[in-house]
C-alpha cells in the first residue's frame, strides 16, 4: 500500500510540471448557425474541450474539434481546451473566448410573465423520456424528475413515461427574464440523444399589468366619492327641512 501511494504521488508531480497554460484565439459565432471548427495545433494527440458551463463538448484522440448544431446565447463565455502536443509529454490547458452575435432570441417562443406570479415551463416530448432539465438565463440548471418539489418550484406533468418535462415556478422574478432552454433525453433515442427548445421570457412589472385598470378605476372612485358627498348633503338638507316643519328646535339637533 505504501509503494502504491508513492507511485501516485510521483505521477501527480510529473503531470503538473508537464502542463502549461496558454491562450487560444477567440471565436465569434452567429446565433442560429452551425459550427464545425478545429482549434489548437493540428497534430495534437489528445484533446478535451469544455464550454463556459463546464460541459464537455468534445473529448478524444486527435486535435480539438468543436461541432455545434445550432449556436445559442448559452455558447457565449470562456471555454477551455486541454490537449497534448505530438512528440512530447507536454499537455497544455488553454482558454479562449466565444462571442455570440446576432438576434439571440431569433426563433425563440415568446412568453409573457408577470413578476410575483406563477409560471409553468414545459416541453412535452410526446414519448417516454429518460431525463429532463431546464436552464435559466443566468446559467442555473434545474434537474427535474417527477419527485422534484421545493418551496420555489415543483415538477409539472404526469410522468417521464408520458414524456412530460415541466417546471412550475411559484414566484417568478424580474431577474428571471431572458432566454430559457428546456432539454429532454429520449428513452429510446435513435436520431439524437437529446432534444431541446428555446423560449424567451419577458417579465412585466405588476404595476404595468394593472395600469390599464387604474386608468379607469381612479376616475370611477373619484366620481363615487363626489356622488357620495352630494347624497349626504342632499339628505342633510332634506332632513333639516322636514324636521324644521315639525319642531322649531330641530335645527339645533342636526349635526
C-alpha positions in Angstrom: 0.0 0.0 0.0 2.9 2.4 0.8 4.5 1.7 -2.6 1.3 2.4 -4.5 0.9 5.7 -2.7 4.4 6.8 -3.6 3.8 6.0 -7.3 0.7 8.0 -7.4 2.4 11.0 -5.8 5.2 10.8 -8.4 2.7 10.6 -11.3 0.8 13.6 -10.0 4.1 15.6 -9.7 5.2 14.8 -13.2 1.7 15.6 -14.6 1.6 19.0 -13.0 5.1 20.0 -14.2 4.4 18.9 -17.7 1.3 21.1 -18.1 1.4 24.7 -19.2 -1.3 27.3 -19.6 -1.8 29.1 -22.9 -4.5 31.3 -24.6 -6.0 30.4 -27.9 -7.6 32.8 -30.4 -11.1 34.0 -29.6 -14.1 32.8 -31.7 -17.1 34.7 -33.0 -20.2 32.8 -33.8 -23.5 34.0 -35.2 -26.7 32.8 -33.3 -28.6 30.1 -35.1 -25.5 29.0 -37.2 -23.8 25.6 -37.3 -20.2 25.3 -36.2 -17.6 22.7 -37.2 -14.1 24.0 -36.4 -10.7 22.8 -35.2 -8.7 24.8 -32.7 -5.2 24.5 -31.4 -2.4 22.5 -33.0 -3.5 20.3 -35.9 -1.2 17.5 -34.8 -2.5 17.3 -31.2 -2.6 13.7 -29.9 -5.5 14.2 -27.5 -8.0 17.0 -26.7 -10.8 17.7 -24.3 -13.0 20.9 -24.8 -15.4 22.3 -22.2 -17.7 25.2 -22.6 -18.5 28.1 -20.2 -20.8 25.9 -18.1 -18.1 23.2 -17.8 -19.9 20.8 -20.0 -17.7 18.5 -22.2 -18.2 19.4 -25.9 -15.6 17.0 -27.3 -13.1 14.6 -26.0 -10.8 12.0 -27.5 -7.6 11.4 -29.6 -6.6 13.9 -32.2 -6.9 17.7 -32.5 -9.5 19.8 -30.8 -12.7 19.8 -32.8 -15.8 21.7 -31.9 -19.2 20.7 -33.5 -22.3 22.8 -32.7 -25.6 22.1 -34.4 -27.1 25.5 -33.6 -25.5 28.4 -31.8 -27.4 30.0 -28.9 -26.6 32.6 -26.3 -25.6 29.8 -23.9 -22.5 29.1 -26.0 -21.1 32.6 -25.1 -18.4 32.7 -22.5 -14.9 31.4 -21.6 -14.1 27.9 -22.9 -11.2 25.6 -22.1 -9.2 23.1 -24.2 -6.8 20.6 -22.7 -4.6 18.9 -25.3 -1.4 17.0 -25.7 1.3 18.0 -28.2 2.6 15.5 -30.6 6.1 14.0 -29.9 6.2 15.5 -26.3 4.9 14.8 -22.9 3.5 18.3 -22.6 -0.2 18.9 -22.0 -1.5 22.4 -22.4 -4.5 23.9 -20.7 -5.7 26.7 -23.0 -8.6 29.1 -22.7 -10.5 31.1 -25.4 -13.5 33.3 -25.5 -16.6 32.5 -27.6 -18.6 35.6 -28.6 -22.2 35.2 -29.9 -23.6 37.9 -32.2 -27.0 38.4 -33.9 -30.5 38.3 -32.5 -30.1 36.0 -29.5 -33.9 35.5 -29.4 -34.3 34.6 -33.0 -36.8 31.7 -33.4 -37.5 31.6 -29.7 -41.0 31.1 -28.4 -42.1 34.4 -26.7 -43.6 34.0 -23.2 -45.0 36.9 -21.2 -44.8 36.6 -17.4 -45.7 38.9 -14.5 -43.4 39.4 -11.5 -44.6 37.6 -8.4 -46.9 35.3 -10.2 -46.7 31.6 -11.1 -45.2 30.5 -14.4 -45.0 27.0 -15.9 -42.4 26.0 -18.4 -42.8 22.7 -20.2 -41.5 20.8 -23.2 -43.6 17.6 -23.6 -41.7 15.1 -25.8 -44.8 13.0 -26.7 -42.8 9.9 -25.9 -41.1 8.3 -22.9 -38.1 10.3 -21.7 -35.1 9.3 -19.5 -34.2 12.7 -18.1 -35.2 16.4 -18.1 -33.6 19.7 -17.2 -34.2 23.4 -17.7 -31.5 26.1 -18.0 -32.2 29.6 -16.8 -30.7 32.8 -18.4 -28.1 33.1 -15.6 -26.9 29.5 -16.3 -28.7 27.8 -13.4 -29.5 24.2 -14.3 -32.7 22.7 -12.9 -32.5 19.0 -13.0 -36.1 17.7 -12.9 -37.8 14.5 -12.1 -41.4 13.7 -11.1 -40.5 14.0 -7.4 -39.0 17.5 -7.7 -40.7 19.8 -5.2 -39.2 22.8 -3.4 -40.7 26.0 -1.8 -39.8 27.8 -5.1 -40.7 25.4 -7.8 -42.0 21.9 -8.5 -42.3 19.3 -11.3 -45.2 19.9 -13.6 -46.6 17.0 -15.6 -47.8 13.4 -15.3 -44.6 11.3 -15.5 -41.5 10.7 -17.6 -43.2 7.7 -19.1 -45.7 10.0 -20.7 -43.0 12.3 -21.9 -43.8 15.3 -19.6 -41.0 17.7 -18.8 -42.1 20.8 -17.0 -41.4 23.1 -14.1 -43.8 25.4 -12.2 -42.3 28.5 -10.5 -44.4 29.9 -7.6 -42.9 33.4 -7.6 -41.4 34.5 -10.9 -38.9 37.4 -10.5 -37.9 40.2 -12.9 -34.3 38.9 -12.8 -35.6 35.7 -14.4 -36.3 37.3 -17.8 -34.3 36.2 -20.8 -33.7 33.0 -22.8 -34.6 29.7 -21.2 -33.9 26.2 -22.7 -35.8 23.0 -21.9 -33.9 19.7 -22.5 -35.2 16.1 -22.7 -33.4 12.9 -23.3 -35.5 10.3 -25.0 -35.6 6.8 -23.5 -35.2 5.1 -26.9 -33.3 7.7 -28.9 -32.3 6.9 -32.5 -31.5 10.1 -34.3 -30.3 12.2 -31.3 -29.6 11.6 -27.6 -31.2 14.9 -26.6 -33.8 17.3 -27.8 -34.3 20.9 -26.6 -36.3 24.0 -27.3 -35.6 27.7 -26.7 -38.1 30.3 -25.3 -37.7 34.0 -24.5 -39.4 35.0 -21.3 -40.4 38.7 -20.9 -41.2 39.7 -17.3 -43.6 42.6 -16.8 -43.9 44.6 -13.6 -47.1 44.1 -11.6 -47.8 47.8 -11.8 -47.7 47.7 -15.6 -50.1 44.8 -15.6 -52.8 46.8 -13.7 -52.0 50.2 -15.2 -54.9 50.0 -17.6 -57.2 49.1 -14.7 -56.0 52.1 -12.8 -56.8 54.4 -15.7 -60.5 53.5 -15.3 -60.6 52.8 -11.6 -59.2 56.1 -10.3 -61.8 58.3 -12.2 -64.6 56.0 -11.1 -63.5 56.2 -7.5 -63.4 60.0 -7.7 -67.0 60.0 -9.2 -68.2 57.7 -6.5 -66.7 59.8 -3.8 -68.3 63.0 -5.2 -71.7 61.3 -5.6 -71.5 60.1 -2.0 -70.8 63.7 -0.8 -73.7 65.1 -2.8 -76.1 62.4 -1.5 -75.0 63.2 2.1 -75.5 67.0 1.5 -78.9 66.4 -0.1 -80.1 64.2 2.8 -78.9 66.7 5.4 -80.8 69.5 3.7 -83.9 67.3 3.3 -83.7 66.3 7.0 -83.4 69.9 8.1 -86.5 71.0 6.1 -88.5 68.1 7.3 -87.7 68.5 11.0 -88.0 72.3 10.9 -91.6 72.0 10.0 -92.3 69.7 12.9 -90.2 71.3 15.7 -88.7 74.7 16.0 -85.7 73.3 17.9 -84.9 70.7 15.3 -82.1 72.7 13.6 -80.0 72.6 16.8 -80.2 68.8 16.8 -78.9 68.4 13.2 -75.2 67.6 13.1 
